[in-house]
């Protein structure tokens, strides 16, 4: 009994403590494979795979991994990822190519491009690349590198001295000379297209083209979308003043086709051939998983670089069912002839590229779909704090998806761009430059008088117009006088303000 006189616990408690420690050691030894302990270790927010020497870096921009989250990691043996670890436990048998870091993605309206833009931005963040970003941080259309025009050096955030841009993926009209003036010579160009009929219908709803036709027609607000579109194609001359920039050949316009050449078949054919030589890959939205796997192969990226969470999808209300009458299909093909020819050409080339990849391509697509389903489930569950682990296979290296990845995956375009713009300006100023002076010296001042609210109206084009020279000049009495110009109008001062258009009232009939 003298052996235990110096202990603070009784012999019974001491033996109980020894038993608990022994059982715990056996449990840990059986529960965690020694292979996992020997291969992985956490070093200062970096997960190091000691067998292959690769390092998976979590995002370190505004979202650092805290010590608390690291303490909860138990060698990646979480029950949330156990099934994934068992499913993807194949051994990698192929060497992976070097990643291409200079890439351009042409963001096409209403073609799933917001999700792919997020993929390119994440790749730029994780690899610490220079992204082409607009210089403005707020205001309407600030997220566009060129609103209806191509990119300009004077309107983007500069890069530090002796550095180049690596990623360009914002909304902008493509121009070969302007893009090559900014991007390096070894840049890979990627685009995307969508089936023209579904693209037209989606844009008609999203950009309120159908609602605008309803306002200026005899149809009621309860009319079916197909009837509204049929009314437009029957009386196109009647609605010639309505903006169609987002619904007519919009994909071709984003690729750089001038509106004056929409009906020039020879020019459109040469235009498509030039695009084929510039763009190594043009993805097809209807083959979205196949497009991402082909993107991964062409750019040499990893599987972690192409997983995603769908963005810019309206889940707050059910989608309106929009269809076309059979008689309107031929008119749409003639009206959007450039988009139909663009889509047909690149779809044929896309399918040929898939066939050239061999049978292993479809196996990788199925593998990607399986991993993608786990990624979405992981990111949608906000309660998870342990990382999702995907073991190595012949298509990917082992990687670990942290909750910080999900935060950027699910972040909408506007706040993510604001964060990146602020970071890019800070990086340029830290290198010895001055963003404010550089941008102020390059931008041309715009003289725009701010009209008063008293004499201001909004037209169907969304332009804010004011009678500035004659204060008491009456407004046009009818819509015909307004659009035909049969009255003596004073000088107009305009400022683009894309507000909700109003319907001009016939004051003569109301009086």
N, C-alpha and C positions, 0 to 999 in steps of 0.2 A: 504493500500500500504506500510505501514511501516514494515509490516511483512517480506517483500521481499527486504528491503533495504540492508541487509547484504549478500544477495545471489549474486553470480556472474552471474547468468543466469536470464532471464526474466521469468515472471509467465507462459507465454505460453510454453516456453521450459521446465520449471519445470514440468508442467502437462503432456507434451509429454513424458518426461523421466519416470514419474510414470506409464503411460500407457504401455510403452515399457517393463518396468520391470514386470508389472503384466502379460502381455501377454507371456513373456518369461517364467515366473514361471509356468503358466498354461500349456504351451507347454512341458516343461520339465516334469511336473507331469504326463501328459498324455502319452508322448513319452517313458518314462523310467518306467517300472513297479517298484512299491515299493518293490516287492519281490526280484528283482535283487539288489536293493540298500541295502537291509537288509542282504542279504546273502553273498555278496562279498565285499572285501576290498583289496587294494593293500598295502603291507607292505614290503618295502626294497627289491624290485625285487622278491617277493614271492606272489603268488596269493593264498589267504587263503579262503577256503570254510567254513564259520563259522557254517553252519548247520551240516556238516559231520565231520569237524575237519581235513580234508585232505589238504595237501599242494602240489601244483604242482610247481616244481622247473624248471625254464628254464635252459638251459645249461650255465654254468658259466666258461667254459674253453675257453679262447680266444674270446668269444662272449658274453660279458656282455650286459645286457639290459640297454640302456641309459635312462637318464631322459627325453630326448625329446620324445622317443617312449612311455614312460609311460604317458606323458602329453596328448598324442593323444588317449589314451584309455579312453573311456567313459562308464565304467561299462559293457564292453563287449556287448554293444547294437549296434554294427556296422552293417551297412546295408550289408556288405559283408558276414556276418555270420547269417543273420536273418533267411534265409531259413533253414540252418542247425539247428538252435535253435528250430525252429518250428517242424522240422522233428523228432528230437531226444529229445522230452520233456517228455519221459516216466519216471516214478518214479522207482528207483532201489528197487527191492523187495528181492534180494538175498545178502547174505554176501559174500564178495570176499575173497579168500584164501590169505595167506601170500605168498609174492613173494619169489621164490627160486633164490638165488643170485649166487650160484656156478653151473656153466654150461659150457659144452664143445660143440662146434659146429665143426664138421669135414668138412672143406671146400673142396669140391670135384670140380675138374676142369670142367668147362663148364656145370654146373648144376644149374645155378641161385644162386650160393653160394655167390657171391660178394654182392648181395642185402641183403641176410640174414646175412652176416658178418657185414654189416653196422648196422643192427638191434641190434646185440649183442654188438657191440662197443658203440652204443648210450645208451644201457641199462647200460653198465659199466660206462659211463661218468655221466649219470644222477643220478646214485646211488653211485658214488664215490667208485667204486670197483677197485681192482687190476687186470689188464689185462696182460696176458702172451704176451710179446712183444719181438721181436728180438733186440739184442744189437746194431746192425748196423743201421745207419740212411741213408745210401746211398749205391750205388753200385748195380750191377745186382743181382737180386734175394734177396735183403736185406729184402724184406717183407715176405720171407719164414722163418718159424721157423725151417724148415729142408727141404733143397732142395733135394728131393729124399730120405730123411731119416726122422727119427722120431725126437722128440723134445729132446733137451739136456740142462741141467741146466747151462752149461758153456757158452751158446750162447744166453741167454735171460737176460733181465734187471731184476736184483734182486728186491725183495720187502723189505720194512723196517722190522726191527726186531719185532718178535711176530705178524707178519701179514702173510696172505696166499694169494695165487692167487685165483681169483674168476672166471674169464672168459678166455677161450682159443678158438680162432676162426680163426687163421691164417692158411695159407697153411702149411700142415705138414702130414707126413705119420703116420697113427695111429699105436700105439703100447701100449698094455694094461699096461705093467709094467712101461714104461717110463711116460705115462700119470698119472698113479696113484702115481708115485713118486713125482709129482709136484702138482697135484690137491688134494683138500680135499676128505675125504671118502664119503661125501654126495653129490658129484658132479653128476649132471644129464648129460647124454651123448646124443647128438642129431646129426643126419646125414641127408644126402639127396642123392637121386638117380634120374636118368633120364632114359627115354626109350632108350635102347642101340643103336638102329638104328639112331635115331635123335642125340644122343650123339656122335656117330662115325662120322656122317656127319658134325656136327657143329665143332668138333675138327679137322677134316680133312681140313676144310677151314680156321679156325682160326690159326692153327699151321702150315699152308702151306704144309701139307702133299701132297695134290693134285698137287701143283706147283712143289714140289720136284720130284714127279713121272714124270711129264711132262718134266723136264730137262734131266732126265736120260733114257728117252724112245724115240722111234721114232715118238711119237705123237707130233702134233703141239701145240703151245700155245693156239690155239683157240678151242682145243678139249673140248667136254663137260665133266663135272666132272664125269658123270656116265661112260663114255668111259675110263677115266683115272683109275678109281677104278677097272673097269673090266680088264684093262690091268694089274694092280697089282695082282689081284687074279689069273689071268692066268699064270703069270710068277713070282711067289713069290721068287723062288730061284734066279732069276736075280736081284731082288731088296732086297736081304737079308741084305745088309749093310746099308740100309736106316733106320734112327731112327723111331721107331714105339712106343716110350714110351708114347706118348700122345694120341694114337689112338687105342691101343690094351689093353683091360681090364683095362683102366685107373681108372675107379671107384673102381674096386676091389683092384688095386694097392694103391690107396689113403686110402682105408680101411685097408691096411696092408698085402695084399696077395703078397708073393714073386713071381717074374716073373718065377722062376724055377718051380713053382707049378701051373702055368696057366692051364696045361693039365692034372693035377691030379684030377680026379673027386671026389675021396674019400676025399682028403685033402680039396678041395673046399667046399664040403658039411659040413665037420666039422668046417671049417673056418666060414661059414655063421651062423651055430648054435652058435658059440662062440660070433659072433657079435650081434646076437639076444639077448643074455643074457647081453651084455654090454650096448647096445644102447636102451634106453627106447622108443625113437621115431626116426624113419628114415622117413623123409618127402619125398614126391614124387613131382617132378617138374611139372608134368602134372596136379597136383591138388594143385596149389600154394596157393590159398586163403584158401582151406581146411587145408593145411599143417600149415599155420600160425595160424589159429584159434585153431587147435589141440595143437600147440606149446604154445599158450597163456593159454590153459586150463591145460596142463601138468605142466607148470612151474609157474602157478599162476600169470602171468603177466597181465598188464592192456592193454586196447585197444591202448593207446598212445604208448605203447612199440613195437607194431607190425606194425603200419602204416609205409609206406615206399615210396620211389621214386625209380623206376627201375634204376639200375646202370650197367655199363659195357655193354651197348647196343650200337652198331655202327649205328648211325643215319646219318652219313655223306654220305653213299652210300648205294644203295639198296643191299639187301642180294642176294647172288648167289643161284639159285635154284639147289639143289643137290639132286639126287635120285640114286637109285640102280637098276640094272637090276634084274629081278626075279631070274636068275641063280646065282647071287652073294649073294642072301640072305642066302641060306643054308651055303655058305662058310663063310659068316660073323658070323653066329651063331656058327659055329664050331671054328672059329678063336677067337671070343670074347665070348666063352662059359661061362667063369666065370662071366662076366658082365650080361649076360642074366639070369643066375641062381640067381645072387644077386638081380637083379631088380624084377624078378618074385616073389621071396620070400618076399621081403619087401613091394611090392605092395599089395600082398594078406594080409599081416599083417596090413598094413595101412588101407585098406578098412574095415577090421574087427574092427579096433580101432574106425573108424568113426561110424560104425553101433552100437557099444557098447555105444556111447555117447547119442543115442536117437534122437528123431525128433527135439528137440530144437537146435541141432548142426547146421542143415541146415538153420534154422532161423537166428542164429548168423552169419553164413557165409554171408547171404544176407545183414545183418546189416553191417558187416565189409566191404563188397564191396561198399555199399553206402557211408560209411564214407571215404573209401579209395579214391573214385572218387573226393570227396571234398578236401581231403588232397592234392592230386596231382594238382588239379586246383589251390589251394591256394599257393602251393610252386612254381609252374611254373610262377605265376604272381608276378614279382618282384616289382610291384608298390604298393602292399599291405603292410601296416605297422601295421594294427590292427590285433590282434590274431584271429584265428579261434576257435570258441567255440563249443564243442559237449556236449550236455546236458546228464545227467545221464540216463541210461536205465538198464534193468535187466541184461545186459551183460557188462556194463562198468560204471565206475564212471565218473562224469563230468570232462572234461579236456579242456585245452586251448592250442592250438598249436601256438607257436610264430614263427616269421620269423627266429629266431636263431635255432630252430629245423630244419627248412628247409635247412639252410646253411650246417648243418652236414649231413642231408639226401642226399643232392645233391653233397657232396664232394666226389671226387674219392678216391680210396683206398690209393694211395701212399702219397699224402699230409696229409691225416687224420692220417695215421700211423706215419709219421714223427712228427706230432704235439703231438701224444700220447707218442711216445718214449721220446721226449724231456721232456714232463711233468713227465713221470715215473722216468727218471733219476734225475730230479730236486727233486722229492719227496723223492727218496732214499738218495740223498746227504743231503737234509734238515734234515733227521732223524738221521744223524750222520755217515752215510756210505760214501764210496767213490767208485763210479761206475767204474771209470777208473782203479783204482788199483785192484778191484775185478775181472774185466774182463780180464785185462792184465795178472794176475797171473793164471787164469784158462784156457785161450786160449793157444793152442800150436802154436808156430811160424811155419810158412810155408815158406820153401825155394823154391822160384820160380824165375828162371832166366828170365829176360825180353828179349826175342829174338829181334834181329834187324829186321827192315822192309825189308832188302835186301834179306834175305834168309828165308822169312816167307811165308807160304801158308795156306789157309783154306780148309779143307776137307769137305766132305758132312756131316760129323758128327758135324761140327762146332768147331773142335779142331784146335787151332793154333799150327802149328808144324814148327820146325826149325832144319836144319842140323847144329849142333853145333860143332861136332868133326872135320869134314872135310869141310872147307869153300868152296872149289871148287867142291864138289861132285855134279854131275848132278842130276837133278830131273828125276823120272821115265818117260819113253817116252810114254807109253800107260796106259790107265786105268786098263787093265788087269794086267800089271806088278805092278801097284800101289797097287791093292787090293789083288793080289795073293801072293805078297812077293817073286817073282822070281829073284829079284836083290839083291845085297849086300847093305843093307841100313846101314848107320852110326847110331850112337846113336841119339835118338829123345828126345827133351825136349818139354813137352806139358804143356799147360795152357788152362783151359776151357775158351773159349771166344765164346759165342753163337752168332756168326756173320752170315751174309748171306753167304751160301756156294757158292763156285765157281765151275765151270765145268772144269775139267782138260782137257788140249788140247793135242792132239796127235802131238807132235812136229816133229816127223819123217815124217808124211804125209804133214805137212805144209812147211817143208823145201824144 
